[in-house]
Amino acid sequence: MLTYIFGHTNPDSDSIVGSLSLSYLKNKLGEDCVATRQGDISAETQFILDKFGGTLPELKTSVAGEKVFLIDFSDKAQAPKDIMEATILGIVDHHKLGDLTTDTPLECWIRPIGCSNTIVYEMFQSYNIDIPKDLAGMMMMAILSDTVIFKSPTCTKVDTKAVKELAKIAEVEDYKALAMEMFIVKSATDGASARSLNTRDYKAFDMNGKKVGINQLEMIDISALDDRVDEIYADMQSMKEQEGLHTMLVLLTDIMKEGSLLLCVSDDISKVESAFKCKLENNRVWLAGVLSRKKQVVPFLQPLF
């Protein structure tokens, strides 16, 4: 029986490449696995696949009765709706431990580092299995994306070491220049609707029974969206009602200025102000140094619920 490997809804590059890298490893170990995805991929992920000849994982949104292995998440809100009807064999992740539970023991590789693909890299080393050149390139790019080219506070020495080793395998000399090309693609917003921007890297969280949605747009220069902030905010209000959210946040992250403009719609804005020790003006505030949702946003917001 096949085991389906996939990342969270609204998959990012770590989720997509992670499903490819982990399924390759598992198949080498004699397990019958297939890489899948829960949603459409981003332009950044397409850039990575095109650059290294990667194959897009098949779309699979229902898993009832199936065996599954999760990568890059462990929150029920980010899983297929019928996830509790599947058998979860394992999890590879670098986020907080979510609310998914299992009836049987499972394999877990969870570490507080910058990227799930770094963990998969360590798994390859642990099992002494070689990584193909094309896969090494994709894994390298996923790590550079998740760590914002090593600028994110989630980045560790393990991540930087993994990138350097993967770059050698992929025969990429200037990986930082290639990463900047990737972020230029990631920063493109021309022709994108407000809703597509608000869901580009959107994740939902259950915070003590309250649904909180957080989207992050990582860009080389967020000033490109200066004339669209009000449009983005108006769509956030609509999305909050449609999704039944208590709070919706959008982080417009400027990787060069190393900070984020936070936009907020909430039933209780004081929770957000308390979390970040700030005062929102016109429902927005600049958060200097904030680059990571998983380390600098969720851990401060969740306790207030």
C-alpha positions in Angstrom: 0.0 0.0 0.0 1.3 3.4 -1.0 2.3 6.0 1.6 1.5 9.6 0.6 3.9 12.3 1.7 2.8 15.9 1.7 3.2 19.3 3.4 0.7 21.9 4.6 -2.1 23.6 2.7 -1.0 26.5 0.6 2.4 24.7 0.2 5.6 26.7 0.1 8.9 25.5 -1.3 9.9 23.6 1.8 6.7 21.6 1.7 6.9 20.8 -2.0 10.6 20.0 -2.1 10.3 18.2 1.2 7.7 15.9 -0.2 10.1 15.1 -3.1 13.2 14.7 -1.0 11.5 12.6 1.7 9.7 10.4 -0.8 13.0 9.7 -2.6 14.7 8.8 0.6 11.8 6.6 1.8 11.8 4.7 -1.5 15.5 4.2 -1.3 14.8 2.6 2.1 12.3 0.2 0.5 9.2 2.0 1.5 6.6 2.6 -1.3 6.0 6.3 -1.1 4.8 9.0 -3.4 5.2 12.8 -3.2 2.0 14.8 -3.2 0.7 18.3 -2.4 -2.4 19.9 -1.0 -2.6 23.0 -3.2 -1.1 25.1 -6.0 2.5 26.0 -5.9 4.0 29.5 -5.9 6.1 31.2 -8.6 9.1 30.7 -6.3 8.6 26.9 -6.1 8.1 26.7 -9.9 11.4 28.6 -10.3 13.1 25.9 -8.2 11.5 23.0 -10.0 12.4 24.6 -13.4 16.0 25.3 -12.4 16.7 21.7 -11.3 14.3 19.7 -13.4 12.0 18.8 -10.5 8.7 17.1 -11.1 5.6 18.7 -9.6 4.1 16.3 -6.9 0.5 15.2 -7.7 -2.4 17.0 -6.1 -4.1 15.0 -3.3 -6.6 16.7 -1.0 -8.4 13.7 0.5 -6.6 11.0 2.5 -9.3 9.0 4.3 -8.2 5.4 4.6 -4.6 6.1 3.4 -1.2 5.9 5.0 0.5 9.3 5.1 3.7 10.9 6.2 3.7 14.7 6.9 6.4 17.2 6.3 6.7 20.8 7.4 3.6 20.8 9.7 1.7 19.0 12.5 -1.3 21.3 12.9 -4.7 19.9 12.0 -5.8 23.2 10.6 -3.1 22.8 7.9 -4.0 19.2 7.0 -6.6 17.7 4.7 -10.1 17.8 6.3 -10.2 14.0 6.6 -6.7 13.7 8.1 -8.1 11.9 11.2 -9.4 9.2 9.0 -5.9 8.5 7.7 -3.0 6.6 9.3 -0.2 9.0 10.1 3.1 7.1 9.9 5.4 10.0 10.6 6.2 13.7 10.7 9.3 15.7 9.7 9.0 19.3 10.8 10.7 22.4 12.2 7.7 24.2 13.7 6.0 24.0 17.0 4.3 20.7 17.8 0.7 20.9 16.6 -2.5 19.3 17.6 -2.5 16.2 15.4 -2.7 12.9 17.3 -2.3 9.3 16.3 -3.6 5.9 17.5 -0.3 4.1 16.9 3.4 5.0 17.4 4.9 7.1 14.6 8.3 8.1 13.3 9.1 11.7 14.2 12.0 14.0 13.2 11.2 17.4 14.7 14.0 19.9 15.3 14.1 23.7 16.0 16.1 24.6 12.9 15.5 26.7 9.8 14.0 24.3 7.4 12.4 20.8 7.1 14.7 20.0 4.2 17.7 20.4 6.5 16.2 17.6 8.6 15.7 15.5 5.5 19.4 16.2 4.6 20.3 14.9 8.1 18.1 11.8 7.5 20.0 11.1 4.2 23.3 11.3 6.2 21.9 9.1 9.0 21.0 6.3 6.5 24.2 6.9 4.4 22.2 7.4 1.2 23.5 9.7 -1.6 21.5 12.7 -2.7 21.1 13.1 -6.5 22.4 16.3 -8.0 19.0 17.7 -9.0 17.4 16.9 -5.6 20.4 18.5 -3.8 19.8 21.7 -5.7 16.2 21.8 -4.8 16.8 21.1 -1.2 19.5 23.8 -1.1 17.0 26.4 -2.5 14.3 25.4 -0.1 16.6 25.9 2.9 17.7 29.3 1.5 14.1 30.3 1.1 13.0 29.3 4.5 16.0 30.9 6.2 15.8 34.0 4.1 19.3 33.4 2.9 20.5 32.8 6.5 18.9 36.1 7.8 16.0 34.5 9.6 16.4 34.0 13.4 15.4 30.4 12.8 18.6 29.7 10.9 21.2 27.6 12.6 24.7 26.4 11.8 23.1 23.1 10.8 21.2 24.9 8.0 24.2 26.8 6.7 26.3 23.6 6.7 23.5 21.7 4.8 23.4 24.5 2.2 27.1 24.4 1.6 27.2 20.6 1.3 24.1 20.5 -1.0 25.6 23.2 -3.1 28.7 21.1 -3.7 26.5 18.1 -4.7 24.4 20.3 -7.0 27.6 22.0 -8.4 26.3 25.5 -7.6 29.2 27.9 -6.9 27.3 31.1 -6.0 24.2 29.9 -4.2 23.5 33.3 -2.7 23.3 34.9 -6.1 20.9 32.1 -7.2 18.9 32.7 -4.0 18.5 36.4 -4.9 17.2 35.4 -8.3 14.6 33.2 -6.5 13.6 36.0 -4.2 13.1 38.4 -7.1 10.7 35.9 -8.5 9.1 35.5 -5.1 8.7 39.3 -4.8 6.8 39.7 -8.1 3.3 41.1 -7.4 2.3 42.5 -10.8 -1.1 41.3 -11.9 -1.8 39.5 -8.6 -5.1 40.1 -6.9 -5.3 41.1 -3.3 -6.7 37.7 -2.4 -3.9 35.9 -4.1 -1.4 38.0 -2.2 -3.3 37.3 1.1 -3.2 33.6 0.6 0.3 33.3 -1.0 1.8 31.9 2.3 -1.2 31.7 4.5 -1.5 29.4 7.5 -4.4 28.9 9.8 -3.9 28.2 13.5 -6.3 27.0 16.3 -5.4 29.1 19.3 -7.5 27.8 22.2 -10.6 27.4 20.0 -10.1 30.7 18.2 -9.1 30.5 14.5 -6.2 32.8 13.6 -4.9 33.2 10.1 -1.4 34.5 9.4 0.0 35.3 5.9 3.5 36.3 5.1 4.8 38.0 2.0 8.6 38.0 1.8 9.9 40.5 -0.6 13.1 42.2 -1.6 11.4 45.6 -1.3 7.9 45.9 0.1 7.6 49.5 -1.1 6.3 47.9 -4.3 3.1 47.4 -2.5 2.8 50.9 -1.0 -0.2 51.8 -3.2 -1.9 48.5 -2.5 -1.8 48.2 1.2 -5.4 49.6 1.6 -6.6 47.1 -1.0 -4.9 44.2 0.8 -6.3 45.3 4.1 -9.9 45.5 2.7 -9.5 41.9 1.4 -8.2 40.8 4.8 -11.5 42.1 6.3 -13.5 40.0 3.8 -11.3 37.0 4.3 -11.7 37.2 8.1 -15.5 37.0 7.7 -15.5 34.3 5.1 -13.1 32.1 7.0 -14.6 32.7 10.4 -11.4 34.1 11.9 -10.9 35.8 15.2 -7.8 37.5 13.9 -6.0 37.8 10.6 -2.5 39.1 10.2 -0.5 39.8 7.1 3.3 40.3 7.4 4.8 42.2 4.5 8.4 41.2 5.1 11.3 43.2 3.6 14.3 40.9 3.6 16.7 43.8 2.8 15.5 46.1 5.6 15.1 43.0 7.8 11.7 43.8 9.2 7.9 43.4 8.6 5.0 45.7 8.2 2.2 44.0 10.1 -1.4 44.4 9.0 -4.1 43.3 11.5 -7.9 42.6 11.5 -9.1 41.3 14.8 -12.0 40.9 17.2 -9.6 42.0 19.9 -6.7 44.1 18.6 -5.3 44.4 22.2 -4.1 40.8 22.0 -1.9 41.7 19.0 -0.6 44.9 20.6 0.2 43.0 23.8 2.0 40.2 21.8 4.3 42.6 20.1 4.4 45.3 22.7 3.3 48.0 20.2 0.5 50.3 19.3 -1.2 49.8 16.0 -1.9 52.9 14.0 -4.5 52.5 11.2 -4.4 48.8 12.0 -0.7 48.4 11.0 2.8 48.7 12.6 6.4 48.2 11.5 8.1 45.4 13.4 11.9 45.9 13.1 13.8 42.6 13.0 10.8 40.4 12.5 11.4 37.9 9.7 10.0 34.7 11.1 6.3 33.8 11.6 7.2 30.6 13.4 9.7 32.1 15.9 8.8 35.8 16.2 5.0 35.8 15.7 3.1 32.6 16.7 5.0 32.0 20.0 4.1 35.5 21.2 0.5 35.6 20.0 -0.6 32.1 21.0 -0.2 32.5 24.8 -2.6 35.4 24.8 -5.4 33.1 23.7 
